[in-house]
Structures are given as C-alpha cells and as structure tokens.
C-alpha cells in the first residue's frame, strides 16, 4: 500500500503503524436516514453541523442526500442535487476535504465540478457511467461492496464465503478504476457493513479487516456507526448505540482500518486519541 492517501486537495500519511485513522463525519441532508434523518435537512442546520464537526476534529466530511438504509427507495436525481449542491458550495473552502455519498454519475459530475475531494459510491462504481464520471478526476474514490439494492439488501443476504466474495468484488472494481488512470493512492475500499450482510457476515468481515487491506493493498474504510450490527450486539436502540459504536471504532483501528465513518465525531476523535497514546 502507498504511504499516503490523496483525498483531492488533501494528502494524509499512512507511514506509521500506529497512525490514528482518519475520522469521516456523516452529514446527511435527508429526511429519512436511519439515525439522523431530518436533523440537518435545511442548509443552515447542515452548515452548523459541519462547523461543529470541524471544531470536534473531523478529518473528512461525507455529505449524503439520499438515504441508503435497508428498505429505502431511489431518490429522484433532481431532488438529490437540490439537497447536496448548496451544502457543497457552502463548505468547499471550509479547510476539510468534502466527500459526496452518491452512486449517481450525474451527481458525481456536478459534485466534482463544485470541488469535492472524494466520491463515496455504495455501488462500487460498477456502472460504466460512474467510471466515466470519475475518469480523470482529481478526487479520491471509495469503492464499497453491496449485495443487491438498499430496498431488498437485508431480506436474505447469502454468501458461500463472505470475505472472499467481497474481496473479489472490490479487487475487480479497483482494477477497473486503476485501468482508467486513477492513481492507487486515491483509492480506498469499504466492505459495506450492513449492506446485504447478516450479523454473522458483518463480524466475519470485521475480523478480516487486515486481510482486506493486505490482499487488496488499499486502505480500508469502516462504517458501522449506530448501525443494526451495533444494535444486535448490544440490544440498544439507535439513539443509545454510542458506546457500541466507539468500541467498534477502536476495534477497527486496532485491526488496521485507515478511515472510520461516524455520526459521533467528538467522541470518536477523543477515543482514538486515547487509543493512539496508549498503544504499546
């Protein structure tokens, strides 16, 4: 793996074995996301939330306009653009890299023109249109695995060997992007916890974080904040999953994850500072 991650205008070093993972803060400008839907739907609320994340020590801000919770349906393109573009324009000079959480090529193109530093695609750039949208772009790309679609992904997820199948998919998509001239240091991978996976699948993948990084030679992004996985392990409702989410973040960091995607930025940043300071 390269010694650094090039996130658009920003470069992050991964040289040290005990480098603290980057914290990606979730900024959902949606009415229906599973955890914070409706909280930051208007521009003023979204900007206030982003300013708080920056104060709390966030490394990357991930803006999403369409919910991908289990059972969610496709949002019209025009509505997604209406939600996310004003936020991107308002924050593009905030001093932190901006990521856009989208699988629509048209949104990718508009966001890139507006200056985003990263495209986070839950469908892993599997369409020719999405690959064409990011070809030649000066932005990082996060390639995620998902079985089926959000509307049906959690109905009966099934694998013969979940880690091997996820690795094979991520390898194929990364190679397709690299073949277009995308630099390896601009890529990261996300196994897609909760996206077409049972609790057992999620735990197996979690334990294989180091394997994913080793076999694919790319930094791993982990996003399990407040997810059903945490609820199933703790028995807690969404609003009471902070402790479980922090435990997962520290476990992911210990296993080698390079980016942690979270709702609770301040608490995660603090937990990782202590984790880093107390490493042997």
N, C-alpha and C positions, 0 to 999 in steps of 0.2 A: 504494500500500500504506500502511496505517496506520503511524504512528511507533512503535507498540509492539505487543507480543504479550501478551494477557491469558491467563495459564495458571492458571485457577482463582483461588486466593488470591494469586497472584504476577504481577507485571507486569514485563516486560522491554522495554527501549528498543531500537529499531532505527534511531534517528535518524542516527547517523554511518555513513558509507560504509565505514569500516574497523572497525566494531563486531565484536568477536570472536563467532563463532557460539556458541550455547548447546550444551553437551555433555550429551547424553542418555545415561545409563548403563543398560546392559541388565542386568536382574535376572531370569533365567529360573529359575523354580521348577518345572523339568521334568526328567524322567529322560532325555529323548531329543532335546533341541535339538542342532543340528549342531555347535556349538562347545563349549558348557559344560554340556550336559545331565548332570544328576545331581550337579553340583557344589554346588548351593545348594537342594536339594530339601527338606531339613528346615528348620524355622523358625529355629533358632539359626544355621545356616550362612547362610541368606538375610539375616538381620539383621547378621551380621558382615560380609558382603559389602557391604551397604548402608552400614554405618558406614565402611568403607574407602573407598567411592566418595565419600562426603561429605567425608572427610578429603582425598581426592585432588582435590577441586574440582568435583564433578559439579554440573550445574545442574538436571537433571530425572532422576528415577529411573523407568524404564519396567519395570513388573512384568508378566511373562507366565507363564501357567500351561499353555499349550498350544503345542507345537511347530508351526511353520509351515514347517519345512524341506521341500524337494522330496520328495514321496512320503509325507508324513505323513498320518495319517487323523484323523478327527474325534474329539475327546476328549469323553466324556460331561459334560454340564453340571454334575452334582453333584461330579465329580472336579475340574473346573476351579475351582469355588467353594471346594472344600476346600483346594486348593493356595494360592490367591491371597488369600482374605479374611483369614486370620490375619496375613499379611505387611502388608496394607494397614492393618489396625487397629493393628499394632505400630509402623508407620512414619508414620502420618498427621500426627504432630506433630514430625517429625524436622527441620523447618526447610527442607525442599526440596519442590518440587512432585512429586506422585506421578502417574504415568501408568499406566493399565491397558491392556495389549496384548490386546484381545479383539474378536471380531466377534459375540459372542452378546449379544442385547439383555438377557437376564436377568442376565448378569454385569455389563453396563454399569449397570443399575439398582442392583444391590447395591453395586457399587463407588462409584457416585455417592452413595448414602446413607451410605457409610462415609467419604466425604470426599475422594475422589481429585480431582485437579486437571485431569486430561486423559484423554480416551478416544482410543486409538490403534487404529483399525479397519483391518485389512488388506483388508477387503472394501469399504471406502469408504462405509459407511452406505448401501448400495444397497437394503436391505430397508426396507419401511415400518415394521417393528417396531423396527429400530435407530434410525431417525429419531425415532420416537415416544419411544423410551427416553431420548434426549438432549434432546428438546424442553424448553426452559425450564431446562435445567441450567446451573449456574454453573461451567462447566468448558470447557477448550479441547478442540478436536476435531481430530484428524489424519486427513485423508482420503487413503487410499492407493489406488493402482491395482494390480490384479492380473488377469492373463488366466487364465481357468479357475480351478481349485482347487489347493491345495497337492499333492494326490495325483497330479495329472496336468499341472501347470502348466509343467513343464520338458520335456515329451515332444516337442513340436514347436511352440514358440511362433512365431507368424506375424503380421506386420503389413504393410500397404501403406506406411504412414508412421508409425513408432512414436511420434515426438514429437507429431505432430498428433492421433493417436488417444488417447494418454494425456492430452493437454491437454483434448480434448473430453470425456472421461470425468470428469476432475477438475472441469472447469467445471460440468458438469451436476450432479454431486453437491454441490459447494459451493453452487450456486444453490438446490438443494432444501433445504439446511440453512438458508441465509440466509432463505428464504421462510417458515420456521417462527419466525423472530425471533432466531435465533442471531446474535450480533454478529460482524462481519467480523474484528475484532481477536482473536477467539477461535478462528479457523480457521488451520490450516496444511495444506500438501499434501506428499505423498510419492509420487514417480513409481514406487516399488516396484521398485527394482533387484533382479533375480534372481527376481521373482515373475512368471513367464510371459514371460521375456526371454532371448534368447541374449546371448552376449558382445557381439556387434555392436550389438544393441538397447541394451544397458546403456551402451556407450560413446557411442552417439548421444545417448541421454538425458542422460548426464553432461555432454556438451558443450553441451547445451541447457538447463542449469540456469537460466541467466539468462533465457532465453526463457520458460521455465515461470513464473518469478516475474513477469516483465513482462506476459505475456499474461493471467495469472490474478490478478495483483495480490494475491498471497498469499505468505507466507514458505514457503520450500522446506525440507523435512526430507530429509536424505540418510542412508541406512543401507546401507553396503556393508562394514562391519567384518567381516573374516575370511571373507567370502563367496566362493563359487565364482568370481565375477568376478576377485577378487584372486588366487586360486589359478591361474586360467587365464593371467593376465598374468605371473605370477612363477614358476609351476611349483612352488610351495611347498604343503605340506600345511597343514591348518587351523591347527595349533599354531605354524606358522612364518610367519604372514601379518601380523605386527605392522608391519613396515616398509612393506609394500604398503598396509596399512590407513591408516597415518599419512600416506603420500603421497596417498592418495585423500581423506583428511580435509582436508588443506591445499589440494588442488586444488578440492574442493567449496567451501571457504571463499573462495578466490580468485574462483570463478565466481558467488558470491553466496548460497550456502546459508546459512540462518539457524539451523538446528539440525542437529547431527551426532550420529547414534545409533551408539554404540560399545560394545565389550566392554572395551577398554583405556583406562580413564578417565584415570589419572595421565599416561600417555604422550601421550594426545591433548591434554589440558589444557596440558601443557608445550609441545608442538609448536605449538599455537595461540597461546600467549603469545609465543613467539619470532616466529612469523609476523606477529602484530599489531605487535610492536615494530619490526620491520624493514620494514614497508610504506613505500613512498615517500610 
